């Protein structure tokens, strides 16, 4: 029962991302968010992304909270969701490093995306809807996006206290965050059998 305003917003969001999203795909996106049961912080964060209300520098400048709308990492272009989570060269390097490390640690684990792959951008930002991947890849995606955002916020804090930013995106930092979440979330498969992938990913990371 979508209103015309909601449909118009969805079209606007897809256009901003540079991808085509039909109504069936939007249903999948909302379903994936509804099935995030590993933390309200992650669920709210992903909701902000897909609803276009994540306070990136673009929006902070519009609200006159910041004077600059450029990307916190590369300072090359406006910080929108599309750029921050995919097109920024520093983020792209970081995602490639994650992919390489994941391939080394768990051969055969399908991270699902490659750079310069439009569908890869869609599934990373909006959620992986491939029938044969289950929810485990989305778990990794969501932790990765939260790590990118957390690192971005730390850099802004450093700038606001007139420090030279030292916080950088790193595969090591991401995998530390992933391990922390896995340890915290290991109890979930007992309550929600559909989340058994958490135990699988943890086993691959050597967490028991």
VEXTILO-197163 format. One record per residue: residue number from 1; residue in three letters; x, y, z of N, C-alpha, C in turn. Coordinates in Angstrom, 1 decimal, padded with zeros to 4 digits, always signed. Example, Ala and Ser with C-alpha at 12.3 -4.5 7.8 and 13.67 -1.06 7.14 Angstrom:
# VEXTILO-197163
 resi resn   n_px   n_py   n_pz  ca_px  ca_py  ca_pz   c_px   c_py   c_pz
    1  ALA +013.2 -005.7 +007.8 +012.3 -004.5 +007.8 +013.2 -003.3 +007.8
    2  SER +012.8 -002.2 +007.1 +013.7 -001.1 +007.1 +012.9 +000.0 +007.9
***
This chain:
# VEXTILO-197163
 resi resn   n_px   n_py   n_pz  ca_px  ca_py  ca_pz   c_px   c_py   c_pz
    1  UNK +000.8 -001.2 +000.0 +000.0 +000.0 +000.0 +000.9 +001.2 +000.0
    2  UNK +001.7 +001.4 -001.0 +002.6 +002.5 -001.1 +001.9 +003.7 -001.6
    3  UNK +002.3 +004.9 -001.0 +001.7 +006.1 -001.5 +002.6 +006.6 -002.7
    4  UNK +002.0 +007.5 -003.4 +002.8 +008.0 -004.5 +004.1 +008.7 -004.1
    5  UNK +004.1 +009.3 -003.0 +005.3 +009.9 -002.5 +006.4 +008.9 -002.2
    6  UNK +006.0 +007.7 -001.7 +007.0 +006.7 -001.4 +007.6 +006.1 -002.7
    7  UNK +006.7 +005.9 -003.7 +007.2 +005.4 -005.0 +008.1 +006.4 -005.6
    8  UNK +007.7 +007.7 -005.6 +008.6 +008.7 -006.1 +010.0 +008.8 -005.4
    9  UNK +009.9 +008.6 -004.1 +011.2 +008.6 -003.4 +012.1 +007.4 -003.8
   10  UNK +011.5 +006.2 -004.0 +012.2 +005.0 -004.4 +012.9 +005.3 -005.8
   11  UNK +012.1 +005.9 -006.7 +012.7 +006.2 -008.0 +013.8 +007.2 -007.9
   12  UNK +013.7 +008.2 -007.0 +014.7 +009.1 -006.8 +016.0 +008.5 -006.2
   13  UNK +015.8 +007.6 -005.3 +016.9 +006.9 -004.6 +017.6 +006.0 -005.6
   14  UNK +016.9 +005.3 -006.5 +017.5 +004.4 -007.5 +018.3 +005.3 -008.5
   15  UNK +017.7 +006.4 -008.9 +018.4 +007.3 -009.8 +019.7 +007.8 -009.2
   16  UNK +019.7 +008.2 -008.0 +020.9 +008.7 -007.3 +022.0 +007.6 -007.3
   17  UNK +021.6 +006.4 -007.1 +022.5 +005.3 -007.0 +023.0 +004.9 -008.4
   18  UNK +022.2 +005.3 -009.4 +022.6 +004.9 -010.8 +022.2 +003.5 -011.2
   19  UNK +021.2 +002.9 -010.5 +020.8 +001.6 -010.8 +019.3 +001.5 -011.0
   20  UNK +018.8 +000.4 -011.6 +017.4 +000.2 -011.9 +016.8 -000.7 -010.8
   21  UNK +015.8 -000.3 -010.1 +015.2 -001.0 -009.0 +013.7 -001.0 -009.2
   22  UNK +013.1 -002.2 -009.6 +011.7 -002.3 -009.8 +011.0 -002.6 -008.5
   23  UNK +009.7 -002.6 -008.5 +008.9 -002.8 -007.2 +009.1 -004.1 -006.6
   24  UNK +009.4 -005.2 -007.4 +009.7 -006.5 -006.8 +011.0 -006.5 -006.1
   25  UNK +012.0 -005.8 -006.6 +013.3 -005.6 -006.0 +013.2 -004.8 -004.7
   26  UNK +012.3 -003.8 -004.7 +012.1 -003.0 -003.4 +011.5 -003.9 -002.3
   27  UNK +010.6 -004.8 -002.7 +010.1 -005.7 -001.7 +011.1 -006.6 -001.1
   28  UNK +012.1 -007.1 -002.0 +013.2 -007.9 -001.5 +014.1 -007.0 -000.5
   29  UNK +014.3 -005.8 -000.9 +015.2 -004.9 +000.0 +014.5 -004.7 +001.3
   30  UNK +013.2 -004.4 +001.4 +012.5 -004.3 +002.6 +012.5 -005.6 +003.5
   31  UNK +012.4 -006.7 +002.8 +012.4 -008.0 +003.4 +013.7 -008.2 +004.1
   32  UNK +014.8 -007.9 +003.4 +016.1 -008.1 +003.9 +016.4 -007.3 +005.2
   33  UNK +015.9 -006.1 +005.2 +016.0 -005.2 +006.3 +015.2 -005.8 +007.5
   34  UNK +014.0 -006.2 +007.2 +013.1 -006.7 +008.2 +013.7 -008.0 +008.9
   35  UNK +014.5 -008.7 +008.2 +015.1 -009.9 +008.7 +016.5 -009.7 +009.3
   36  UNK +016.9 -008.5 +009.6 +018.1 -008.2 +010.3 +017.8 -008.4 +011.8
   37  UNK +018.3 -009.5 +012.4 +018.0 -009.8 +013.8 +019.2 -009.8 +014.6
   38  UNK +020.3 -009.2 +014.1 +021.5 -009.2 +014.9 +021.9 -007.8 +015.3
   39  UNK +021.0 -007.0 +015.8 +021.3 -005.7 +016.4 +020.4 -004.6 +015.8
   40  UNK +019.7 -003.9 +016.7 +018.9 -002.8 +016.3 +019.8 -001.7 +015.7
   41  UNK +021.1 -001.6 +016.2 +021.9 -000.6 +015.6 +022.2 -000.8 +014.1
   42  UNK +022.4 -002.1 +013.7 +022.6 -002.4 +012.3 +021.3 -002.2 +011.6
   43  UNK +020.2 -002.6 +012.1 +018.9 -002.5 +011.4 +018.6 -001.0 +011.1
   44  UNK +018.8 -000.2 +012.1 +018.5 +001.2 +012.0 +019.4 +001.9 +011.0
   45  UNK +020.7 +001.5 +011.0 +021.7 +002.0 +010.1 +021.3 +001.7 +008.7
   46  UNK +021.0 +000.4 +008.4 +020.7 +000.0 +007.0 +019.4 +000.7 +006.6
   47  UNK +018.4 +000.8 +007.5 +017.2 +001.6 +007.2 +017.5 +003.0 +006.8
   48  UNK +018.4 +003.6 +007.4 +018.8 +005.0 +007.1 +019.4 +005.1 +005.7
   49  UNK +020.1 +004.0 +005.3 +020.7 +004.0 +004.0 +019.7 +003.9 +002.9
   50  UNK +018.8 +002.9 +003.0 +017.8 +002.7 +002.0 +016.7 +003.8 +001.9
   51  UNK +016.5 +004.5 +003.1 +015.5 +005.6 +003.1 +016.1 +006.9 +002.7
   52  UNK +017.4 +006.9 +002.5 +018.1 +008.2 +002.0 +018.2 +009.2 +003.1
   53  UNK +018.2 +008.8 +004.4 +018.3 +009.8 +005.5 +019.6 +009.6 +006.3
   54  UNK +020.6 +008.9 +005.8 +021.9 +008.8 +006.5 +022.6 +010.2 +006.4
   55  UNK +023.0 +010.7 +007.5 +023.5 +012.1 +007.5 +024.9 +012.2 +006.9
   56  UNK +025.0 +012.0 +005.7 +026.3 +012.2 +005.0 +026.6 +013.7 +004.9
   57  UNK +027.8 +014.0 +004.5 +028.2 +015.5 +004.4 +027.3 +016.3 +003.5
   58  UNK +026.8 +015.6 +002.5 +025.8 +016.3 +001.6 +024.6 +016.9 +002.3
   59  UNK +024.1 +016.0 +003.2 +022.9 +016.5 +004.0 +023.3 +017.4 +005.1
   60  UNK +024.4 +017.1 +005.7 +024.9 +018.0 +006.8 +025.1 +019.4 +006.3
   61  UNK +025.7 +019.6 +005.1 +025.8 +020.9 +004.6 +024.5 +021.6 +004.3
   62  UNK +023.6 +020.8 +003.7 +022.2 +021.4 +003.5 +021.6 +021.9 +004.8
   63  UNK +021.8 +021.1 +005.9 +021.3 +021.5 +007.2 +022.1 +022.6 +007.9
   64  UNK +023.2 +023.0 +007.2 +024.1 +024.1 +007.7 +024.8 +023.6 +009.0
   65  UNK +025.0 +022.3 +009.1 +025.8 +021.8 +010.2 +027.3 +021.7 +009.9
   66  UNK +027.6 +021.5 +008.6 +028.9 +021.5 +008.1 +029.1 +022.5 +006.9
   67  UNK +030.3 +022.9 +006.7 +030.5 +023.9 +005.6 +031.0 +023.2 +004.3
   68  UNK +031.4 +021.9 +004.5 +031.9 +021.2 +003.4 +031.1 +019.9 +003.1
   69  UNK +030.8 +019.6 +001.9 +030.0 +018.4 +001.6 +030.8 +017.3 +000.9
   70  UNK +032.2 +017.5 +000.9 +033.0 +016.6 +000.2 +033.2 +015.3 +001.0
   71  UNK +033.6 +014.2 +000.3 +033.8 +012.9 +000.9 +034.8 +013.0 +002.0
   72  UNK +034.5 +012.4 +003.2 +035.4 +012.5 +004.3 +036.7 +011.8 +004.0
   73  UNK +036.7 +010.8 +003.1 +037.9 +010.0 +002.9 +038.8 +010.5 +001.7
   74  UNK +038.2 +010.8 +000.6 +039.0 +011.2 -000.6 +039.0 +012.7 -000.9
   75  UNK +038.0 +013.4 -000.3 +037.8 +014.9 -000.6 +037.7 +015.2 -002.1
   76  UNK +037.2 +014.2 -002.9 +037.2 +014.4 -004.3 +035.9 +014.8 -004.9
   77  UNK +034.8 +014.4 -004.2 +033.5 +014.7 -004.7 +032.5 +014.7 -003.5
   78  UNK +031.2 +015.1 -003.8 +030.2 +015.2 -002.8 +030.0 +013.8 -002.1
   79  UNK +029.8 +013.9 -000.8 +029.6 +012.6 +000.0 +028.2 +012.3 +000.0
   80  UNK +027.7 +011.4 -000.9 +026.4 +010.8 -000.9 +026.6 +009.3 -000.7
   81  UNK +025.5 +008.6 -000.4 +025.6 +007.2 -000.2 +026.3 +006.4 -001.3
   82  UNK +025.9 +006.8 -002.5 +026.5 +006.1 -003.7 +028.0 +006.2 -003.7
   83  UNK +028.5 +007.4 -003.3 +030.0 +007.6 -003.3 +030.6 +007.0 -002.1
   84  UNK +030.0 +007.3 -000.9 +030.7 +006.8 +000.3 +030.8 +005.3 +000.4
   85  UNK +029.9 +004.6 -000.1 +029.9 +003.1 +000.1 +030.4 +002.4 -001.2
   86  UNK +030.7 +003.1 -002.2 +031.2 +002.4 -003.4 +032.2 +003.1 -004.3
   87  UNK +031.9 +004.3 -004.7 +032.7 +005.0 -005.7 +033.9 +005.7 -005.2
   88  UNK +034.0 +006.0 -003.9 +035.2 +006.6 -003.4 +036.4 +005.6 -003.6
   89  UNK +037.5 +006.2 -004.1 +038.6 +005.3 -004.4 +039.2 +004.6 -003.2
   90  UNK +039.2 +005.3 -002.0 +039.7 +004.7 -000.8 +038.8 +003.6 -000.3
   91  UNK +037.5 +003.8 -000.5 +036.5 +002.7 -000.1 +036.7 +001.6 -001.1
   92  UNK +036.9 +001.8 -002.4 +037.0 +000.8 -003.4 +038.3 -000.1 -003.0
   93  UNK +039.4 +000.6 -002.7 +040.6 -000.2 -002.3 +040.3 -001.0 -001.0
   94  UNK +039.6 -000.5 -000.1 +039.2 -001.2 +001.1 +038.4 -002.4 +000.8
   95  UNK +037.4 -002.3 +000.0 +036.5 -003.4 -000.4 +037.3 -004.5 -001.1
   96  UNK +038.2 -004.1 -002.0 +039.0 -005.1 -002.7 +039.9 -005.8 -001.7
   97  UNK +040.4 -005.1 -000.7 +041.2 -005.8 +000.4 +040.4 -006.8 +001.2
   98  UNK +039.2 -006.4 +001.5 +038.3 -007.4 +002.2 +038.1 -008.6 +001.3
   99  UNK +037.8 -008.4 +000.1 +037.5 -009.5 -000.8 +038.7 -010.4 -000.9
  100  UNK +039.9 -009.9 -001.0 +041.1 -010.7 -001.1 +041.3 -011.5 +000.2
  101  UNK +041.1 -010.8 +001.3 +041.3 -011.5 +002.6 +040.3 -012.6 +002.8
  102  UNK +039.0 -012.3 +002.4 +038.0 -013.3 +002.6 +038.3 -014.5 +001.7
  103  UNK +038.8 -014.3 +000.5 +039.1 -015.4 -000.4 +040.2 -016.2 +000.2
  104  UNK +041.2 -015.6 +000.9 +042.3 -016.3 +001.5 +041.9 -017.1 +002.7
  105  UNK +041.0 -016.5 +003.6 +040.6 -017.1 +004.8 +039.6 -018.2 +004.6
  106  UNK +038.7 -018.0 +003.7 +037.6 -019.0 +003.5 +037.4 -019.1 +002.0
  107  UNK +038.2 -019.9 +001.3 +038.1 -020.1 -000.1 +036.7 -020.7 -000.4
  108  UNK +036.1 -020.0 -001.4 +034.7 -020.4 -001.8 +033.6 -019.6 -001.2
  109  UNK +034.0 -018.8 -000.2 +033.0 -017.8 +000.4 +032.7 -016.8 -000.7
  110  UNK +031.5 -016.7 -001.1 +031.1 -015.8 -002.3 +030.8 -014.4 -001.8
  111  UNK +031.8 -013.5 -001.8 +031.6 -012.1 -001.4 +030.7 -011.4 -002.3
  112  UNK +030.6 -011.9 -003.6 +029.5 -011.4 -004.4 +029.7 -010.2 -005.3
  113  UNK +030.8 -009.5 -005.1 +030.9 -008.3 -005.9 +032.3 -008.1 -006.4
  114  UNK +032.5 -007.4 -007.5 +033.8 -006.9 -008.0 +033.6 -005.4 -008.3
  115  UNK +034.7 -004.7 -008.3 +034.6 -003.3 -008.7 +034.3 -003.2 -010.2
  116  UNK +033.7 -002.0 -010.5 +033.2 -001.7 -011.9 +032.1 -002.7 -012.3
  117  UNK +031.4 -003.3 -011.3 +030.3 -004.2 -011.6 +029.1 -003.5 -011.0
  118  UNK +028.2 -003.0 -011.9 +027.0 -002.3 -011.4 +026.1 -003.1 -010.5
  119  UNK +026.0 -004.4 -010.8 +025.1 -005.3 -010.0 +025.8 -005.5 -008.6
  120  UNK +027.1 -005.5 -008.6 +027.9 -005.6 -007.4 +027.6 -004.4 -006.5
  121  UNK +027.5 -003.2 -007.1 +027.2 -002.0 -006.3 +025.8 -002.2 -005.7
  122  UNK +024.9 -002.6 -006.5 +023.5 -002.8 -006.0 +023.4 -003.7 -004.8
  123  UNK +024.0 -004.9 -004.9 +023.8 -005.9 -003.9 +024.6 -005.5 -002.6
  124  UNK +025.7 -004.7 -002.8 +026.4 -004.3 -001.6 +025.7 -003.2 -000.9
  125  UNK +025.2 -002.2 -001.6 +024.5 -001.1 -000.9 +023.1 -001.5 -000.5
  126  UNK +022.3 -002.2 -001.4 +020.9 -002.4 -001.1 +020.6 -003.8 -000.6
  127  UNK +021.5 -004.7 -000.6 +021.3 -006.0 -000.1 +021.4 -007.1 -001.2
  128  UNK +022.0 -008.2 -000.9 +022.2 -009.3 -001.9 +020.9 -010.2 -002.0
  129  UNK +020.3 -010.2 -003.2 +019.1 -010.9 -003.4 +019.3 -012.2 -004.2
  130  UNK +020.5 -012.6 -004.3 +020.8 -013.8 -005.1 +020.2 -015.1 -004.4
  131  UNK +019.5 -015.9 -005.1 +018.8 -017.0 -004.5 +019.7 -018.0 -003.7
  132  UNK +020.9 -018.2 -004.2 +021.8 -019.2 -003.7 +022.8 -018.7 -002.6
  133  UNK +022.7 -017.5 -002.1 +023.6 -017.0 -001.2 +023.1 -016.9 +000.2
  134  UNK +021.8 -017.0 +000.4 +021.3 -016.9 +001.8 +021.5 -015.6 +002.4
  135  UNK +021.5 -015.5 +003.7 +021.7 -014.2 +004.4 +023.1 -013.9 +004.9
  136  UNK +024.0 -014.9 +004.7 +025.3 -014.7 +005.3 +026.1 -013.6 +004.7
  137  UNK +026.0 -013.5 +003.3 +026.7 -012.4 +002.7 +026.2 -011.0 +003.1
  138  UNK +024.9 -010.9 +003.3 +024.4 -009.6 +003.7 +024.9 -009.3 +005.1
  139  UNK +025.1 -010.3 +006.0 +025.6 -010.1 +007.3 +027.0 -009.4 +007.2
  140  UNK +027.8 -009.9 +006.3 +029.2 -009.4 +006.1 +029.1 -008.0 +005.5
  141  UNK +028.2 -007.8 +004.5 +028.0 -006.5 +003.9 +027.6 -005.5 +004.9
  142  UNK +026.6 -005.8 +005.7 +026.1 -004.8 +006.7 +027.2 -004.4 +007.7
  143  UNK +028.0 -005.4 +008.2 +029.1 -005.1 +009.1 +030.1 -004.2 +008.4
  144  UNK +030.4 -004.5 +007.1 +031.3 -003.7 +006.3 +030.9 -002.3 +006.2
  145  UNK +029.6 -002.1 +005.9 +029.1 -000.7 +005.7 +029.1 +000.0 +007.0
  146  UNK +028.8 -000.7 +008.1 +028.8 +000.0 +009.4 +030.2 +000.4 +009.8
  147  UNK +031.2 -000.5 +009.4 +032.6 -000.2 +009.7 +033.0 +001.1 +008.9
  148  UNK +032.6 +001.1 +007.6 +033.0 +002.3 +006.8 +032.4 +003.6 +007.5
  149  UNK +031.1 +003.5 +007.9 +030.5 +004.7 +008.5 +031.2 +005.0 +009.8
  150  UNK +031.5 +004.0 +010.6 +032.1 +004.3 +011.9 +033.5 +005.0 +011.7
  151  UNK +034.2 +004.5 +010.7 +035.5 +005.1 +010.4 +035.4 +006.5 +009.9
  152  UNK +034.4 +006.7 +009.1 +034.1 +008.1 +008.6 +033.8 +009.0 +009.7
  153  UNK +033.0 +008.6 +010.7 +032.6 +009.4 +011.8 +033.8 +009.7 +012.7
  154  UNK +034.7 +008.8 +012.9 +035.9 +009.0 +013.7 +036.8 +010.0 +013.0
  155  UNK +036.9 +010.0 +011.7 +037.8 +011.0 +011.0 +037.2 +012.4 +011.2
  156  UNK +035.8 +012.5 +011.1 +035.2 +013.8 +011.3 +035.4 +014.3 +012.7
  157  UNK +035.4 +013.4 +013.7 +035.6 +013.8 +015.1 +037.1 +014.4 +015.2
  158  UNK +038.0 +013.7 +014.5 +039.4 +014.2 +014.6 +039.5 +015.5 +014.0
  159  UNK +038.9 +015.8 +012.8 +038.9 +017.1 +012.2 +038.3 +018.2 +013.1
  160  UNK +037.2 +017.8 +013.7 +036.5 +018.8 +014.5 +037.3 +019.2 +015.8
  161  UNK +038.2 +018.3 +016.2 +039.0 +018.7 +017.4 +040.4 +019.2 +016.9
  162  UNK +040.4 +019.6 +015.6 +041.6 +020.2 +015.0 +042.8 +019.3 +015.0
  163  UNK +042.6 +018.0 +015.0 +043.7 +017.0 +014.9 +043.8 +016.6 +013.4
  164  UNK +045.0 +016.2 +013.0 +045.2 +015.7 +011.7 +044.6 +014.3 +011.7
  165  UNK +043.7 +014.0 +010.8 +043.0 +012.7 +010.8 +044.0 +011.5 +010.7
  166  UNK +043.9 +010.6 +011.5 +044.8 +009.4 +011.5 +044.0 +008.1 +011.3
  167  UNK +042.7 +008.1 +011.5 +041.9 +007.0 +011.3 +041.7 +006.6 +009.9
  168  UNK +042.0 +005.4 +009.5 +041.9 +005.0 +008.1 +041.1 +003.7 +008.0
  169  UNK +040.5 +003.5 +006.8 +039.9 +002.2 +006.5 +041.0 +001.1 +006.4
  170  UNK +040.8 +000.0 +007.0 +041.7 -001.1 +006.8 +041.0 -002.4 +006.9
  171  UNK +041.5 -003.4 +006.2 +040.9 -004.8 +006.3 +041.1 -005.3 +007.7
  172  UNK +042.2 -005.0 +008.3 +042.5 -005.6 +009.7 +041.4 -005.0 +010.6
  173  UNK +041.1 -003.7 +010.5 +040.2 -003.1 +011.4 +038.8 -003.6 +011.1
  174  UNK +038.4 -003.9 +009.9 +037.1 -004.5 +009.6 +037.0 -005.9 +010.2
  175  UNK +038.0 -006.7 +010.0 +037.9 -008.1 +010.5 +037.9 -008.1 +012.0
  176  UNK +038.5 -007.2 +012.7 +038.4 -007.1 +014.1 +037.0 -006.8 +014.5
  177  UNK +036.3 -005.8 +013.8 +034.9 -005.5 +014.0 +034.0 -006.8 +013.7
  178  UNK +034.3 -007.5 +012.6 +033.6 -008.6 +012.3 +033.7 -009.7 +013.4
  179  UNK +034.9 -009.9 +013.9 +035.1 -010.9 +014.9 +034.3 -010.6 +016.2
  180  UNK +034.3 -009.3 +016.5 +033.6 -008.8 +017.7 +032.1 -009.1 +017.6
  181  UNK +031.5 -008.8 +016.4 +030.1 -009.0 +016.2 +029.8 -010.5 +016.2
  182  UNK +030.6 -011.3 +015.6 +030.4 -012.7 +015.5 +030.3 -013.3 +016.9
  183  UNK +031.3 -012.9 +017.8 +031.3 -013.4 +019.2 +030.0 -013.0 +019.9
  184  UNK +029.6 -011.8 +019.7 +028.3 -011.3 +020.3 +027.1 -012.0 +019.8
  185  UNK +027.1 -012.4 +018.5 +025.9 -012.9 +017.8 +025.8 -014.4 +017.8
  186  UNK +026.8 -015.1 +018.4 +026.8 -016.5 +018.3 +025.5 -017.2 +018.9
  187  UNK +024.9 -016.5 +019.9 +023.7 -017.0 +020.5 +022.5 -017.0 +019.6
  188  UNK +022.5 -016.2 +018.6 +021.3 -015.9 +017.8 +020.8 -017.2 +017.0
  189  UNK +021.7 -018.0 +016.5 +021.2 -019.2 +015.8 +020.3 -020.1 +016.6
  190  UNK +020.5 -020.1 +018.0 +019.6 -020.9 +018.8 +018.2 -020.4 +018.9
  191  UNK +018.1 -019.0 +018.8 +016.7 -018.4 +018.8 +016.1 -018.3 +017.4
  192  UNK +017.0 -018.1 +016.4 +016.5 -018.0 +015.1 +017.3 -018.9 +014.2
  193  UNK +016.8 -020.1 +013.9 +017.5 -021.1 +013.1 +017.9 -020.6 +011.7
  194  UNK +017.1 -019.6 +011.2 +017.4 -019.1 +009.9 +018.7 -018.3 +009.9
  195  UNK +019.3 -018.0 +011.1 +020.5 -017.3 +011.2 +021.7 -018.2 +011.5
  196  UNK +021.6 -019.4 +011.1 +022.7 -020.4 +011.4 +023.9 -020.0 +010.6
  197  UNK +023.8 -019.1 +009.6 +025.0 -018.7 +008.9 +026.0 -018.0 +009.8
  198  UNK +025.5 -017.4 +010.9 +026.4 -016.7 +011.8 +027.4 -017.7 +012.4
  199  UNK +026.9 -018.9 +012.8 +027.8 -019.9 +013.3 +028.8 -020.4 +012.2
  200  UNK +028.3 -020.5 +011.0 +029.1 -020.9 +009.9 +030.3 -019.9 +009.6
  201  UNK +029.9 -018.6 +009.6 +030.9 -017.6 +009.3 +031.9 -017.5 +010.5
  202  UNK +031.4 -017.7 +011.7 +032.3 -017.7 +012.9 +033.2 -018.8 +012.8
  203  UNK +032.8 -020.0 +012.4 +033.7 -021.2 +012.3 +034.8 -020.9 +011.3
  204  UNK +034.4 -020.3 +010.2 +035.4 -020.0 +009.2 +036.4 -019.0 +009.7
  205  UNK +036.0 -018.1 +010.7 +036.9 -017.2 +011.3 +037.6 -017.7 +012.5
  206  UNK +037.4 -019.0 +012.8 +038.0 -019.6 +013.9 +037.5 -019.2 +015.3
  207  UNK +036.2 -018.8 +015.3 +035.5 -018.4 +016.5 +034.5 -019.4 +016.9
  208  UNK +034.6 -019.9 +018.2 +033.7 -020.9 +018.6 +033.0 -020.5 +020.0
***
